[in-house]
Amino acid sequence: LLVSCEEQLNGRGRGDHKWVAMPGTLCFSFQASASVVLSFTALEVSLLIVRFFEAKGRKLCLKWPNDIWDEKFKKCGGILVQAQ
């Protein structure tokens, strides 16, 4: 299940941190089945996103544990993984 939106009104990050989506950003949530193998899912998803944009000529980098930064070292994304 994948849900996307043009505007996010009540985003959140790790802990009690709020996530504010600026106009023109991509916001989405998706549901996936848990893996039987323990993994670093947030880091894996972040790395896949960085590799995707690198293939398109965009330079991004990762900041542990779940942030994606642009070439000017400004945060441009974050991955939040939670078990239900």
Backbone torsions as a table, in degrees:
resi	resn	phi	psi	omega
1	LEU	NA	128.5	178.1
2	LEU	-127.2	128.9	178.5
3	VAL	-122.4	127.5	177.9
4	SER	-121.8	165.2	-179.0
5	CYS	-151.6	159.7	175.0
6	GLU	-91.1	-20.7	-179.9
7	GLU	-143.3	135.9	178.9
8	GLN	-115.6	121.9	-174.3
9	LEU	-98.2	-24.3	-173.8
10	ASN	-139.4	54.2	-179.1
11	GLY	-74.5	156.7	176.9
12	ARG	-144.2	154.2	177.0
13	GLY	-113.0	-154.8	178.8
14	ARG	-65.8	145.5	178.4
15	GLY	62.6	-131.8	-179.7
16	ASP	-99.2	11.7	-177.5
17	HIS	-71.1	140.4	176.1
18	LYS	-91.8	149.4	175.4
19	TRP	-114.8	118.9	-179.0
20	VAL	-103.5	120.7	179.7
21	ALA	-91.1	123.6	177.9
22	MET	-82.2	157.4	178.1
23	PRO	-56.9	139.0	179.1
24	GLY	87.5	4.2	179.8
25	THR	-89.4	163.2	177.9
26	LEU	-102.7	119.7	179.1
27	CYS	-121.6	130.1	176.5
28	PHE	-157.4	158.8	174.6
29	SER	-130.0	147.4	174.5
30	PHE	-143.2	157.8	-179.2
31	GLN	-114.3	134.4	177.6
32	ALA	-138.0	152.3	176.7
33	SER	-70.4	143.7	178.8
34	ALA	-68.0	144.4	177.4
35	SER	-84.0	147.8	176.2
36	VAL	-77.8	-16.0	178.5
37	VAL	-97.6	127.3	178.0
38	LEU	-61.8	132.7	-178.4
39	SER	-143.3	172.6	175.9
40	PHE	-101.0	67.4	-168.8
41	THR	-54.5	-47.6	-178.8
42	ALA	-60.1	-42.4	178.0
43	LEU	-67.3	-40.4	178.7
44	GLU	-63.1	-44.8	179.3
45	VAL	-64.7	-43.3	177.8
46	SER	-58.8	-44.5	-179.1
47	LEU	-64.2	-40.0	177.4
48	LEU	-62.9	-40.0	178.5
49	ILE	-65.7	-45.0	178.7
50	VAL	-60.0	-45.7	179.4
51	ARG	-63.4	-38.2	177.2
52	PHE	-59.4	-50.0	-177.8
53	PHE	-70.8	-31.1	175.0
54	GLU	-63.3	-37.1	177.5
55	ALA	-65.5	-22.4	177.6
56	LYS	-93.8	4.4	177.6
57	GLY	91.3	9.6	-179.4
58	ARG	-102.1	129.9	-179.3
59	LYS	-91.6	118.6	176.1
60	LEU	-129.0	162.1	175.6
61	CYS	-141.8	166.7	-178.1
62	LEU	-108.1	144.5	171.5
63	LYS	-124.0	120.2	-177.9
64	TRP	-57.1	138.0	6.3
65	PRO	-101.5	-13.4	-170.9
66	ASN	-149.2	16.8	-176.5
67	ASP	-100.9	146.2	174.0
68	ILE	-114.8	127.0	-177.8
69	TRP	-116.0	149.9	176.6
70	ASP	-84.7	-175.9	-176.2
71	GLU	-67.4	-15.2	176.6
72	LYS	-97.1	12.1	179.9
73	PHE	59.4	39.5	172.9
74	LYS	-108.0	135.9	-179.4
75	LYS	-63.7	128.8	178.5
76	CYS	-125.3	0.9	178.0
77	GLY	-172.8	164.2	177.2
78	GLY	-154.2	148.8	-178.9
79	ILE	-115.5	124.4	177.2
80	LEU	-117.7	120.1	-179.3
81	VAL	-115.8	132.0	177.2
82	GLN	-141.0	145.7	177.9
83	ALA	-91.0	145.9	179.1
84	GLN	-121.8	NA	NA
